[in-house]
Amino acid sequence: MKRKLLIPVVLGAALAAMGAYSMSWFRRDTALEGSGTVEARNIRVGSKVGGRIDKVLVREGDTVEAGQVLISFDDKELQASLAQSRANAVKAERGFRPEEIAEARAAAAQAKAEYEQRRNGYRQEDIDAAEADLDRATADEVRTRLDFQRYDSLAQKDLVSKQQRDTAEANWKMAAALKQNAQHKLDELKRGYRPEEIASAEARYHQTQATLEKFEHGSRPEDIAAARAALAYDEARYRERQVVAPSAATVEVLDVRPGDLIAPNAPIATLLERDQIYVRIYIPETEIGRVRVGQKAEIRVDSFPHQTFSGSVEQINQQAEFLPRNVQTREERVHQVFGVKVRIDDSSRRVLAGMAADVKLNPAS
């Protein structure tokens, strides 16, 4: 009798164990759930050049499209710089004008003539002219000296006035000075130009010749490349005169006014991308193996309780953490969890950042 009673008990225990085992696997196949708050990816926009704000074309809360202008800056200086760069690029590619080349050729010819003149010294006819001037000055000096001696002798005998004697002396001294100047000029012409004058003339000649060759050959490839690079740089700066929306978004923060001075690279506005909304939930460490990137999800928000939005797992944190205090789950808070980012697909754009959301992860295939 005892043996007959023991058999049902053993069978019951075995059935209970099998049921418990089956229930555990059943629970493993059920969907994971979590709760969180809808978030949107932020974009902080600004300008690389900054400056004084000219126009503010949107307000906080406005929806904007990709490429829409949000803010424009006073661009007078940028326009001037861009115009100068364009002119330099055109000049570098086209080369110098014929009249510029002709002017450079004339300057080189003049510099060459001056250099050869100084290198060869003064012309013989110039020296001959200087010698003739010296002869005339010498003759005048002799004549005025004899006149002075005669008037001086007569003045001592009171035959002429003292004034006449002084006038004769002054004429003689003036003639003597002219003779000395003529002698110095002749000596200078015979010596020729100083070495430093010749060197200076030679340097000017080489400089003008190099300028002429540069004008005739046109701009070097590296000069053209540099001009093009400067133009591209100024074009990029000119585009920064406007702050545009990089994608469809909602203006979250915009606290500037026309006339404000903004520093380069300073954030001006914060945008929330409308097609980049997500909710972050936390999955216990014991269940994270059931989550895969790309796994489908169903999302419900309190604002639309009777509608389900689709989504997918976009990111799984690679490091465990303790469950944040502001998140409620069925598991105990002391358990370690992994953050899971679930992107929400909402073409109607009714799901907004800040809404409470419940997420159900469909079993991974």
C-alpha positions as CSV (number, residue, x, y, z in Angstrom):
1,M,0.0,0.0,0.0
2,K,2.8,2.4,0.8
3,R,4.4,1.7,-2.5
4,K,1.2,2.4,-4.3
5,L,0.7,5.7,-2.5
6,L,4.3,6.8,-3.3
7,I,3.9,6.4,-7.1
8,P,1.3,9.2,-7.5
9,V,3.3,11.6,-5.3
10,V,6.4,11.0,-7.5
11,L,4.5,11.5,-10.7
12,G,2.9,14.7,-9.3
13,A,6.3,16.1,-8.4
14,A,7.7,15.2,-11.9
15,L,4.7,16.9,-13.6
16,A,5.1,20.0,-11.4
17,A,8.8,20.2,-12.3
18,M,8.1,19.8,-15.9
19,G,5.4,22.5,-15.7
20,A,7.7,24.9,-13.9
21,Y,10.4,24.2,-16.5
22,S,8.0,24.9,-19.3
23,M,6.7,28.1,-17.7
24,S,10.3,29.4,-17.3
25,W,10.9,28.9,-21.1
26,F,7.5,30.4,-21.8
27,R,8.5,33.5,-19.8
28,R,11.8,33.7,-21.7
29,D,9.9,33.9,-25.0
30,T,7.6,36.7,-23.8
31,A,8.3,40.3,-24.9
32,L,10.5,42.6,-22.8
33,E,8.9,45.8,-21.6
34,G,10.2,49.1,-20.3
35,S,9.2,52.7,-19.6
36,G,11.0,56.0,-20.3
37,T,10.6,59.5,-21.6
38,V,10.7,60.4,-25.2
39,E,13.8,62.4,-26.2
40,A,14.9,64.1,-29.4
41,R,18.4,64.5,-30.7
42,N,19.7,68.0,-30.2
43,I,21.6,70.1,-32.8
44,R,23.4,73.2,-31.6
45,V,23.9,75.5,-34.6
46,G,26.0,78.6,-35.1
47,S,28.4,80.3,-37.4
48,K,32.2,79.8,-37.9
49,V,32.7,83.5,-38.5
50,G,30.2,85.2,-36.2
51,G,29.6,88.9,-36.4
52,R,26.6,91.2,-36.0
53,I,23.2,89.6,-36.4
54,D,21.2,91.3,-39.2
55,K,18.0,89.2,-39.2
56,V,16.3,86.6,-37.1
57,L,13.9,84.7,-39.3
58,V,12.4,82.1,-36.9
59,R,11.2,81.9,-33.3
60,E,11.3,79.3,-30.6
61,G,8.8,76.6,-31.3
62,D,8.8,77.0,-35.1
63,T,9.3,74.0,-37.3
64,V,12.0,74.3,-39.9
65,E,13.1,72.3,-42.9
66,A,16.6,71.3,-44.0
67,G,18.4,74.3,-45.5
68,Q,16.0,76.9,-44.1
69,V,17.8,80.1,-43.1
70,L,17.4,80.8,-39.4
71,I,19.7,83.8,-38.8
72,S,21.7,86.1,-41.2
73,F,24.7,88.2,-40.3
74,D,25.8,91.6,-41.6
75,D,28.0,90.4,-44.6
76,K,29.6,93.6,-45.9
77,E,33.1,92.7,-44.9
78,L,32.7,89.1,-46.1
79,Q,31.5,90.4,-49.5
80,A,34.5,92.7,-49.9
81,S,36.9,89.9,-49.0
82,L,35.2,87.5,-51.4
83,A,35.3,90.0,-54.2
84,Q,39.0,90.6,-53.6
85,S,39.7,86.9,-53.6
86,R,37.8,86.4,-56.9
87,A,39.7,89.2,-58.5
88,N,43.0,87.7,-57.4
89,A,42.0,84.2,-58.6
90,V,41.0,85.6,-62.0
91,K,44.3,87.6,-62.3
92,A,46.3,84.6,-61.3
93,E,44.7,82.4,-64.0
94,R,44.7,85.0,-66.8
95,G,48.1,86.4,-66.2
96,F,49.1,90.0,-66.5
97,R,47.7,92.5,-69.0
98,P,49.7,93.5,-72.1
99,E,50.1,97.1,-70.8
100,E,51.5,95.8,-67.5
101,I,54.0,93.7,-69.4
102,A,55.0,96.7,-71.5
103,E,55.4,98.9,-68.4
104,A,57.6,96.2,-66.8
105,R,59.7,95.9,-70.0
106,A,60.3,99.7,-70.1
107,A,61.3,99.8,-66.5
108,A,63.7,96.9,-67.1
109,A,65.3,98.7,-70.1
110,Q,65.7,102.0,-68.1
111,A,67.3,100.1,-65.2
112,K,69.6,98.3,-67.5
113,A,70.7,101.6,-69.1
114,E,71.4,103.2,-65.7
115,Y,73.4,100.2,-64.6
116,E,75.6,100.2,-67.8
117,Q,76.1,103.9,-67.4
118,R,77.4,103.6,-63.9
119,R,79.5,100.5,-64.7
120,N,81.1,102.1,-67.8
121,G,81.7,105.5,-66.0
122,Y,81.0,109.0,-67.4
123,R,81.2,109.6,-71.1
124,Q,84.3,111.3,-72.6
125,E,82.3,114.2,-73.9
126,D,81.1,114.9,-70.3
127,I,84.7,114.9,-69.2
128,D,85.7,117.2,-72.0
129,A,82.9,119.6,-71.1
130,A,84.0,119.6,-67.5
131,E,87.6,120.4,-68.6
132,A,86.4,123.3,-70.7
133,D,84.4,124.6,-67.7
134,L,87.5,124.4,-65.6
135,D,89.5,126.3,-68.2
136,R,87.0,129.1,-68.2
137,A,86.8,129.2,-64.5
138,T,90.6,129.3,-64.3
139,A,90.8,132.2,-66.8
140,D,88.1,134.1,-64.8
141,E,90.0,133.5,-61.6
142,V,93.3,134.8,-63.1
143,R,91.5,137.9,-64.6
144,T,89.7,138.8,-61.3
145,R,92.9,138.2,-59.3
146,L,94.9,140.6,-61.4
147,D,92.0,143.1,-61.2
148,F,92.0,142.9,-57.5
149,Q,95.8,143.3,-57.2
150,R,95.6,146.4,-59.4
151,Y,92.7,147.9,-57.4
152,D,94.5,147.1,-54.2
153,S,97.6,148.9,-55.3
154,L,95.6,151.9,-56.5
155,A,93.6,152.0,-53.2
156,Q,96.8,152.2,-51.2
157,K,97.6,155.4,-53.2
158,D,94.1,156.7,-52.8
159,L,93.6,156.7,-56.5
160,V,90.4,154.5,-56.2
161,S,87.8,154.2,-53.5
162,K,87.9,151.5,-50.9
163,Q,84.5,150.2,-52.2
164,Q,86.0,149.6,-55.7
165,R,88.9,147.7,-54.1
166,D,86.5,145.5,-52.1
167,T,84.3,144.8,-55.1
168,A,87.4,143.6,-57.0
169,E,88.3,141.4,-54.1
170,A,84.8,139.8,-54.0
171,N,84.8,139.1,-57.7
172,W,88.2,137.4,-57.4
173,K,87.0,135.2,-54.5
174,M,83.8,134.2,-56.4
175,A,85.9,133.3,-59.4
176,A,88.2,131.2,-57.2
177,A,85.3,129.3,-55.8
178,L,83.9,128.6,-59.2
179,K,87.3,127.3,-60.3
180,Q,87.4,125.0,-57.3
181,N,83.9,123.7,-58.0
182,A,84.9,123.0,-61.6
183,Q,88.0,121.2,-60.5
184,H,86.0,119.0,-58.2
185,K,83.5,118.2,-60.9
186,L,86.2,117.2,-63.3
187,D,87.9,115.0,-60.7
188,E,84.6,113.3,-60.0
189,L,84.0,112.6,-63.7
190,K,87.4,111.1,-64.1
191,R,87.1,108.9,-61.0
192,G,83.7,107.5,-62.2
193,Y,80.8,106.3,-60.1
194,R,81.3,105.0,-56.6
195,P,81.1,101.2,-56.1
196,E,78.0,101.4,-54.0
197,E,76.2,103.4,-56.7
198,I,77.1,100.8,-59.3
199,A,75.9,98.0,-57.0
200,S,72.6,99.8,-56.3
201,A,72.0,100.3,-60.1
202,E,72.8,96.6,-60.7
203,A,70.3,95.5,-58.0
204,R,67.6,97.7,-59.5
205,Y,68.3,96.2,-62.9
206,H,68.1,92.6,-61.7
207,Q,64.9,93.4,-59.8
208,T,63.1,95.0,-62.8
209,Q,64.3,92.1,-65.1
210,A,62.9,89.5,-62.7
211,T,59.6,91.4,-62.6
212,L,59.5,91.5,-66.4
213,E,60.1,87.8,-66.6
214,K,57.4,87.1,-64.0
215,F,54.9,89.2,-66.0
216,E,55.9,87.5,-69.3
217,H,55.7,84.0,-68.0
218,G,52.4,84.6,-66.1
219,S,51.5,83.2,-62.7
220,R,53.2,80.0,-61.4
221,P,51.0,76.9,-60.8
222,E,51.5,77.2,-57.1
223,D,50.4,80.9,-57.2
224,I,47.2,79.9,-59.1
225,A,46.6,77.1,-56.5
226,A,47.1,79.5,-53.7
227,A,44.6,82.0,-55.2
228,R,42.1,79.3,-55.7
229,A,42.5,78.1,-52.2
230,A,42.0,81.7,-50.8
231,L,38.9,82.0,-53.0
232,A,37.5,78.7,-51.7
233,Y,38.2,79.8,-48.1
234,D,36.5,83.1,-48.5
235,E,33.5,81.4,-50.2
236,A,33.2,79.1,-47.3
237,R,33.3,82.0,-44.9
238,Y,30.7,83.8,-47.0
239,R,28.4,80.9,-46.7
240,E,28.7,81.2,-42.9
241,R,27.0,84.6,-43.1
242,Q,23.8,82.6,-42.6
243,V,22.8,79.9,-40.0
244,V,20.7,77.3,-41.7
245,A,18.9,74.2,-40.3
246,P,20.8,71.0,-41.2
247,S,17.7,68.9,-41.1
248,A,14.0,69.1,-40.4
249,A,13.7,70.1,-36.8
250,T,11.9,72.2,-34.2
251,V,13.5,75.4,-32.8
252,E,13.9,74.6,-29.1
253,V,16.1,77.5,-27.9
254,L,16.8,80.8,-29.7
255,D,17.8,83.8,-27.6
256,V,19.3,86.3,-30.0
257,R,18.1,89.6,-31.5
258,P,19.1,91.7,-34.5
259,G,22.2,93.8,-33.6
260,D,23.7,91.2,-31.2
261,L,27.4,90.5,-31.6
262,I,28.1,86.8,-31.8
263,A,31.6,85.3,-31.4
264,P,32.8,82.8,-34.0
265,N,31.8,79.1,-33.4
266,A,29.4,80.1,-30.6
267,P,26.1,78.1,-30.5
268,I,23.2,80.3,-31.4
269,A,20.2,78.0,-31.4
270,T,19.2,74.5,-30.3
271,L,17.1,72.4,-32.6
272,L,15.3,69.2,-32.0
273,E,15.4,66.8,-35.0
274,R,11.8,65.8,-35.7
275,D,12.8,62.4,-37.3
276,Q,15.3,61.6,-34.6
277,I,13.1,60.8,-31.6
278,Y,13.8,57.9,-29.2
279,V,13.1,56.5,-25.8
280,R,15.7,54.9,-23.5
281,I,14.6,52.0,-21.5
282,Y,16.6,49.8,-19.1
283,I,16.8,46.0,-19.4
284,P,18.0,43.7,-16.5
285,E,21.3,42.1,-17.0
286,T,19.7,38.7,-16.9
287,E,17.6,39.6,-19.9
288,I,19.9,41.7,-22.1
289,G,20.9,38.6,-24.1
290,R,17.4,38.7,-25.6
291,V,17.9,42.2,-27.1
292,R,19.4,42.8,-30.5
293,V,20.2,46.0,-32.5
294,G,17.4,46.4,-35.1
295,Q,14.9,44.5,-33.0
296,K,11.4,45.7,-33.5
297,A,9.4,47.4,-30.8
298,E,6.0,48.8,-30.0
299,I,5.7,52.1,-28.3
300,R,2.7,53.7,-26.6
301,V,2.6,57.2,-25.2
302,D,0.1,58.6,-22.7
303,S,-1.0,61.4,-25.1
304,F,-2.3,58.7,-27.6
305,P,-3.3,55.8,-25.4
306,H,-5.1,53.9,-28.2
307,Q,-2.4,54.1,-30.8
308,T,0.8,52.0,-31.1
309,F,3.9,53.4,-32.7
310,S,6.5,51.2,-34.2
311,G,10.2,51.4,-33.5
312,S,13.4,49.5,-33.4
313,V,16.4,49.1,-31.1
314,E,19.1,51.5,-32.3
315,Q,21.7,51.2,-29.6
316,I,22.6,48.9,-26.6
317,N,24.9,50.3,-24.0
318,Q,28.1,48.3,-23.7
319,Q,28.5,48.8,-19.9
320,A,26.0,47.9,-17.2
321,E,24.8,50.4,-14.6
322,F,22.5,50.5,-11.6
323,L,19.0,51.4,-12.5
324,P,18.3,55.2,-12.4
325,R,16.0,56.2,-9.5
326,N,13.5,57.9,-11.9
327,V,12.8,54.7,-13.8
328,Q,10.2,52.2,-12.5
329,T,10.3,48.5,-13.5
330,R,9.2,45.3,-12.0
331,E,12.7,44.3,-11.1
332,E,14.4,45.5,-7.9
333,R,16.4,48.7,-8.2
334,V,19.6,47.2,-7.0
335,H,19.9,45.0,-10.0
336,Q,22.3,46.0,-12.8
337,V,20.7,47.0,-16.1
338,F,21.7,48.0,-19.6
339,G,20.4,51.1,-21.3
340,V,18.7,50.4,-24.6
341,K,17.9,53.2,-27.0
342,V,14.7,52.6,-29.1
343,R,14.1,54.8,-32.0
344,I,10.5,55.7,-32.7
345,D,9.1,55.8,-36.2
346,D,6.5,58.5,-36.3
347,S,5.8,60.0,-39.8
348,S,2.9,61.9,-38.3
349,R,5.3,63.8,-36.0
350,R,2.8,63.6,-33.1
351,V,5.2,62.1,-30.6
352,L,7.1,64.9,-29.0
353,A,10.1,65.1,-26.7
354,G,9.1,64.9,-23.0
355,M,6.2,62.5,-23.4
356,A,6.1,59.4,-21.2
357,A,6.3,56.2,-23.2
358,D,6.0,52.4,-22.6
359,V,8.0,50.2,-24.8
360,K,7.5,46.5,-25.7
361,L,10.3,44.7,-27.4
362,N,9.1,42.0,-29.8
363,P,10.9,38.7,-29.4
364,A,14.1,38.7,-31.5
365,S,14.0,36.2,-34.4
